[in-house]
Every structure is written in structure tokens, then in C-alpha cells.
Amino acid sequence: MERSFRFVAPRLALAVALVLGPVNAIAEQGPLGPLLEGLLRGTPEQAESRRVPFSASQMQLSFAPLVRQTAPAVVNVYATQQMQQRSPFAGDPFFEQFFFGRQMPPRVESSLGSGVLVEQSGVVITNHHVIRNADEVRVALHDGREYQTEILLTDESLDLAVLKLEADGPFPIVELGDSDALEVGDLVLAIGNPFGVGQTTTSGIVSGLARSHIGVTDFGFFIQTDAAINPGNSGGALVAMNGEVIGINTAIYSQTGGSVGIGFAIPSNMARAVLEAALRGDDYFERPYVGASFQQVGPQEAEALGLDRPLGALVTSVVDGGPAHGAGLRSGDVVLSMNGAMIEHPDALGYRLATQPIGASARLGVLSRGERKEVAFELARAPDGGAEVTIDGRSPFSGARVAELSPRLAQRLRLRTDMTGVAVVDVARNSPAAELGLRPRDIVREVNGFRIDSAEALRQVAGQPTRQWMFTVERDGRLIRQRMLY
């Protein structure tokens, strides 16, 4: 009977409150108010800064003031790219005699996304995929003004980009908040331009934290929300109830193309780190170098290590002379925390490291040979390698910029920092290397029977007076062998 009363009493109190008026008003008129307020709020020991609405008046509250405060800083991003079209008669000797020298007009491709103004001088954060390969990027403000932009920095692996409006400010901005302070259940607003219909605001809650392996980018530490996010919202703001941006809306999980209540945002702390690199004038976002490789701890490894559940980042290799080696990390150790924050998986460790500046100190909680200990080391810059070389002349590699892999270059190209070889850094448009199909991140292993172990070796082999070419390229862990006449 007592259990039934405890279950029904809050419903009874709520019914009385709705009949007699808001609890706050009742509380001023008699002893019934404190009783109802206590039933609806819980005991003082249970009361916290976050609580559910406990009166009819609170259930009628609006997000409108918050939207008025933040929406002017959310912009539309328009990116265009000119694609050279190949003539259907190209390569045909009969038709080429009539159409020689004529080129088809370029085809213009465009993409639409959103962005967030974070500096009064006109600095915008958006997603990399919104402006990928763009020849021109324009930004439209909330009030209809449009501006050309300069791309300050872009990072494909994080899917973040920083733009600068080519205009004088000041512009309306919204502050970047502390995404590490989020909890599952916190209220949030998603603001962007879905499907190009115009600026739209949706509401929801934080559904999950530290989401990984969602198949969007290499980044694996997303905020999950049920606030409706649709195509065009990419790069927009995920706003907390204090008016700060705590995430950059990036992707959705959907089998239809529309929102099904599973959206993902990049945490604001990660966006802040990229923003600071762009404001420093860095060419790319540089992560601290650890000198170690990690993998997920599975159930079998957890049992063997004496962990009650799979948790942490398992050290698989350590580079001699690197920061991890100097700190005493060894293969088989498990990193369980960094600077007091729990490490759930290797992606979480990567996130914690990436949000720290070069030169900062890292304290790792480690399980090593059955003993828990703490190691500390300074977050260093990755070692650099040799100069980049551009291949020219008459060869299928002409137009490719290559360099010997170093930890810093490997990090920039999103390759393992322990990889070696000669990597393609960039490929000029419409060059022989582009027609060959070479891509940045490719590693040239062999050309015409010669092993390629330096950029200079590739340039010398590419200068050979021959029409027959045989080469081997490693791409995403696969060896691609090709033979051609050029």
C-alpha cells in the first residue's frame, strides 16, 4: 500500500497543481504549496541544478530568447566547384580532326551547408565536407548579407574547416562552450539550413557521448543528439541552454536521407583546438606526437588483463626514442585515463590528445603488468622529414608532389606515424598524375623494377626515356600494381 502511494502521489499533486494554479503561486497562499513542491521536486538532497519542470508555468517556457541570441551567428555556406568535362569524342582520331582544340564548358557543382560565426572579425567554423574541393565559398548571414570567404584551415580527418569573411566586422558571434561538461539528457538546440529551406531551429537532448565508429570520418568522439538534423545542417550549431555552442552538427544516421532522431556533432572543444590553429596561421591542424600505436580492448583482452569490462586503449607498439618510450609505456600496457578523464577507447585517447596544445603535459593512468600507475610526459611536435619534391617532365607521375614519410607528414596525411616510404602529398589538377589516378596519401613502392625509398629516387626513375611503365602503389593498406604505355 505504501508503495502504491508513493507512485500515485506525484500524479495527484500534479493534478491539484494544474487545477489550483502554478506551484509557485500556491506556495505563497498556504501550506499546500510546500507539500506539492516537495512531491514534484523531490527531497532537498535529491534536488540538483538540472531538474524536470515542476509547474504548469514552467512547462509553458519558450526557447525563443535563446534562439534570438544565437541564431544571428549561424550562417549559410555555399561552395561551388568547376569540373572540366571530357568530350565524348576525346581519343577518337576521326572526330578529333573536327573538334581539335575545342573543350566542353566546365560543369559547376555546388554544395550547401551551415556554419557558425565565432569571432567578430568574421571567422566561421564549418565542416570540411561542406567546402571540399571548392573553388569558391560564399557565406550568407542571417540578415541576408553575403560575403566571399578565405579558407584559413581545413582538416578532412576531423571534418572541420575555418573560414574568414572578406569584410570588416564586427559580426554577431556565439561563444564556444565546454563540451566536456555535457551530460546525457541535457537540452540542446540544433540550428542550421536543412535542405536549403532557410534557417531552422530544432530541439532535443544529448542522447549519447563519445560515440565512435559511425563511419563518417576518422574522428571518433561525437556527441549524439535527437534534435532533428538533416542535409544542409552540416556545420551548424548545437547550442546548450546557456547560449554557448557545444557542438558542430556533422552527420546523421538515416536510411531515408532524413532525420530519424540520431544525429552527431563534433564537440566544441575539438572545434576550439582547430580554430586556435587557424588563428595562429598554421597550414594544418597538428596533433601532439605520442610515438605509440593503440587498439581497442576486447572482452578477451579485458579478462586476461584483469579488467571488469572492456575499457581503455591497449598499447600495441612504442617507437624508440618517442615521448611514450621516454615515459615508460610498453606494449601490452592499457591507458585508462588522461589528465583525470576516463579513456573508454583509443578514439577517446586521440580526442583528449588532440584537444591539448603542443608543449602541454599529459598524465596517463596506465595498467601495466597488473599494476596501476601514472606516467607523465610533454606533448611534443612530431619529427619532420625531408623536403617535398614535385615531379615534372614527360612521365605519368608529372604533377605529383611527393615526400619521404616522417611522423609529421604521416600525421598530416592521416597515415600511421610508424609508416615509411615515399608518399604522394598533392596532385595537380588535369596533370598526368591526376589522369593516372594518383591520390594524396598514396605510397609509391616500386617503379619499373626500382624500389622507391626516397623522393629523389622517384624523380630520377620518372625521368627515364621510356614509354612502358610498371609501378606499385600502396593505398589504404592494399597494393595496386599497374602497367601502362605513356
N, C-alpha and C positions, 0 to 999 in steps of 0.2 A: 504494500500500500504506500509506503514511504517512497519507494522508487517511482511509482506512478505519479505522485505529487510533484516530485522533482522534474519529471518530464513534462507535465502539463502546465505547471505554474507559469513558466515564461510565456506560454501561449495565452493564458488567461490574462496575465499582466499586459501583454501587448494589445489584446482586445480592449481592455479597460482604457489603455492609453489612447487608442485610436478614437474611442467614444468621448472621453473627457478632455482630450487635447494633448499637446506635447508634454512629455515628462517634465521638461524644464519648467513649464508653467504650473503643472500640478505640484511640483516640489515647493513652489512659493506659497501654495494655498493650504497645505496641510500635511499630516504625517503620512498620507498615502504615497506622496511623491518619492521620498527616500526608499520606501519599500519597492515600488516599481522600478526605480532606477537601479537598485541593488540587484533585483531579479534579472534585469536586462543586461546590465554591465558585468555582473559577476562581483565577487568579493574584491576589496581593495588589493589583496595580494595577487589577484588574477588580472587586474587592470594593467594595461601596458599602453605605450604610445600608439600602437596600432590596435584598433578595435572596430567592431561592426557598428552600423548605425543603431541607435537605441531609442529613437523617437521618430514620429511622423515628419517633423520638420527637417530632421537630418536626412531623411530619405528623399526629400524634395530639393536637396542641394544640387548645384549645377557645375559643370566643368567650364562653363563659358568664360569666367575670368581668367582661368589658366590658358585657355585657347587664345584669348585676346592678347595675352602676354607673350606667348611663344610662337604663334603661327606666322607673324611677320618675318621671322628669321628662317623659316623653311621656304626653300626656293625650288623652282623647276629647272632642270638641267637638260639642255638639248645638245646632242652630239651628232655631227654629220661626218661622213667619210666618203670620199670619191673613189670608186672602184673602176679601174680600167677594164673595159670589156674586150674580150678576144674575138676577133672577126671569125665568123663561121667558115670563111674561105682561107684563113691562115694556114699555110703549109700546102695548099693546093696550087701546083705550078700553073695550071690553066687559068684559074680565076685571079691569081695574084698578079698576072700581067695586066689585068684590067683595073685592079684595086690596089696596085702597089703604092705604098706611101700613105694610103688613107687609113685612118684609125676611127673606130667607132667612138662616139661620145661617151665619156665616163658615166657610170651609173652612180647616183647618190643614195647612200644608205644612211638612215638616221635612227637614233635611239632616244628614248625619253626616260628620265628618272627624276629623282629629287635630290636635294642637298640641304645642308644646314650652315647658316652663317654663324661663325664662332669668333670672328674678330671684326671690330668696327671698321677696319681698313678694307674689308671686303673679302676675307678669307672664308672659303667654303669647303666643308668636308662632304664627300660623297663616296659612292662605290667605284672601284676600278672598272667593273664590268659595264657601268653606265657610259664611260668615256673610252672604252677600249678601242685602240687604233683610230681614234677620231682625228680628223684634220681640223675641225673647228668645234669649239664648245661655247655655247651661249647659256646664260643664266637669266631667268625671268623672276623678278621679285614678286612678292605678294601684292604690291600695288600696280603691277603691270609693266614696270620699267625693265628693260632688257640690256644686258651688257655682254661684250666679249670677255673671255677669260684667258688666263695663262695657267698652264698646268705646272704647279710647283713641284709636285712629287706624286708618284703613283706606285702602288705595290700590289702586284697580282696575287701573291700568296695570301695576303691579308684581305684582299678585295677592298682596299681603301685608296682614295685619291684626295689630294688637296689642291684646290683651285684658288686663283686670285682674280677678282673682278678688275677689269681695266677701267677703273673710275675712282674718283675721290669719294671718301666716306663723309661722315660716318653712316654706317648701315645698322639696322636693327640686328641684334645678336641674341643668342641664348647660351648660357654657360654650360660647360661640360661638367657633369656631376661625378660622383664616386660610384662606379658600378659595383665595386666590391661590397658596398653597403646594402645591396639589394637582397631581398628575401623572397622566396616563393610565396605568392599571394599578394604582393604589393600591387596597387593600382597603377596603371600606366596608360598613356595616350600615344597612338601612332599617327603621325601627321605626314602627309605626302600627297602625290598626284597620281592616284591609281588609274590606269587605263587612259590617262590624259583627259579625264573629265573635269579636272580642276582640283584645287586643294581640298583635301578631305581629312577629317579627324575621326578616328575610331577609338574606342576604349576597351580595356580588358585588364588582365592581371599578368604578372610574371608567372609563367607556367612551369619553368624549369631553369636551372643554371648550369653552367659548364657543360653544355651539350657539345658532343663531338661526333665525328664520323657521320655527318649528314650529307656528305658528297657534294658540297658546294665549292669549297676551296680547300687549300691545305690548312687553313686556320681551323682550329678545333676547340673553341671555347665560346660558344654562342649563348646568348640569352634567348630563352624560348618564351613566346607570349601568345595569348589567344586573341589579342587585339587584331582586327582584320587588316592583313597586309596583302596587297595584290600587285601584279605587274605595274610598274610606274612608281611604287612606293620605295623602290631601292634607293638608298642614300638618304632617305628621310629620317625624321627624328622619332625616337622612342623617348617620351617625356615622363618624368616622375612627377609626383604630386607637389613637389617643391619648386617646379618650374625649370628644373635642370634636365638636360639631355643625358640619359644614362645608356643610350644605345643608338647605333646607326642601323636602321632596318635594311636587311640584306637579302633574305630569301624566304621562301615558303615551301612547305611540304604539301603537294597537291597533285592529284591525278587528273584534275579537270582544268587546271590553269587558274582557278580562282581560289579564294581563301577558304580553308576548311578549319580554321582555328589553330593552325600550327605554323607560326612564323618565327623567324630567327633574326636576331640583331647582334652586331658586333659591340662588345662592351665599350663604354665611353673611355675607360682607362687605356684601352688599346688605341682608340682613335686619338686620344691626347698625346700618346707617345709618337705617333706618326705626324701629328700636327707640329709638335715641337721640333722634329727633324726637318720638316718643311720650312719652318720659320728660321731655322739655323742656316738654311741654304744647302742642305745635304742633297746629293743627287739621288740617293735611295735610302730606304729605311734600314739602318744597320742594327742587327741584333747582337747582344753580347755573345762572346765566344766561350764555350764551356770546354770543348775538347773531349766530348764523350757522346756515345750513342745510347739511346734508351728504347725500351719496348714495354708494351702493356704487361702487367702482371695478371696471368690467368689463374683459374681455380687450382690447377695442379701446382703451379709455382707458389701460390699463396700457402697451400698446405705444406709444401716442402720447406718454406721459409718460416713457418710458424705463425702466419698471419691469420686472423679470424675471418678475413674476407679479401677478395682481390682488390688491392689498393696500391697506389704509388707508381713510380717509374723505375723499371728494372734496368740497371746499367749493363749493357752488352759489350761495350768496348771503351777503352780510355786511350787517348792519344798521348804518347810520351812527351813530356815537357809542357803539356797544356795546363790550364787552370785546374781542371778536375784532377789531373795526376798530381799536381802540387798540393792539392787539398787532401789527398789520400784516398780518393774514390777508387774502387776496384770493380772489375767485372763481377757480377753477382750481387752487388750492393743494391738496395732499394731506397730511392729517395721518397720520403713520406711527407715532407713539409718543406716550405721555403719561406723564410722570414716570418714564421709563425702561421702561414696559411697552408691548409692541408692540400696535398697533391693527390688528386684522385686518379690521374692517368698521365702519360707523357705529354699530351696536348696541354694539360693544365700547367705542367712544368714549363713548357715552351711559352705559354702565355705569361706566366709570372716573370720569366727571364726577359721577355720582350718588352714588358712594361717598365723595366728598370733601366736607368741610363748607364752608359759605359762609365766605368770607374766606381760604380756603387758596390756595396758589399752584399754578398749573398750568404745567408746562413741556412744550410740544408740539414734537416733532420733525416738521418740515414739509419737503416737497419743493415748492419754489416756483420756477417758471420754469427748471427743470432744475438748480437748486442746492438742496442740503440745508442747512437752518439750524434753529435752535432759537429759539422765541419763548416768552415768559413773560407771564402776566397773572394778576390776582387774580380768584378765582371770586366773582362778585358776585350779589346778590339781584336777581331780575327786577323791572323797573319796574312799579309798581302803576298802576291806573287809577281810574275814578270809583266812586262808591258803588253798591251793589246796590239795585234797586227792585223791590218786589212789586206786581204788577198786581192790582187789585181791581175791584169793581163788576160790572155785568152785561155781560160780554163773554166770548168764547171763550178769551181769554188770562188770565182771572181765576185766580189761584192760582199763576201762574208768577213766579219770581224771576229777574230779568234784570239784566245789567250790560254796559257797553261793554267790549269786549275790550281787554285790556292784555297785555303779555308774561307777567305773573304769573298772571293769570286764565287765559290760554290754556294755560299750563303746567299749571295745576291741572285744567283740563278736558281735557287731553291733545290740544290743538289745536296747530297750528303757531304759533310765537310771533310770526310776522310777519302773522297774520291780523287783520282789522279787522271791526267790525260790532257788533251787539248780540246777545249770546249768552244762552241760557237756562241759568241756574245750577242751578235746582232747580224741581221741580213738586210742589205739594201733592197728597197722595193724595185721590182722589174729587173733585177740583176740576174746573171746566170745562176748564182747560188740560190736565189729565190725560185727560179724556174726548176732547178734541180730538186727543190723541196726541202732544203736545209732549213732548220729552225733553231732559234736560240735554245740553249740547253743541250743540243746535240753534242756528242763527244766523238770526234773523228779518231778512229782507232788505226786504220790502215788505208793506204792509197797506193795502187799499182805495185803491191807486194812490199812496200816500205812501211815499217811500223812508225806511227806518228807519236813522238814523245815530247815535241816542243813546237811552238808556233812557227819558229823559223824553219823547222824541218818540213812543215806543211807548205810553207810558202815556196821552198825550193822544189818540192815534188810537184806543186801546182804549176810551176814554171816550165815543166818538161814539154818539149815539142812533140806531142803525141795526140792522136785522136781517140785512142782507146783508153777508157778509164774504168778501173775497178776499185771500189772503195768499200769500207765497212764503217758504219756509224752506229754508235750505241744511243738508243733513245728510250727513256723510261725503263731501263733495265733490259731492253731487248736489242739484239744485234741485227742490224739491217744491212744486207750485202746487195750491192747493185753494180751492174755492168752496163756501159753505155758508150756510144760514139759521140764525140763533140768536136 
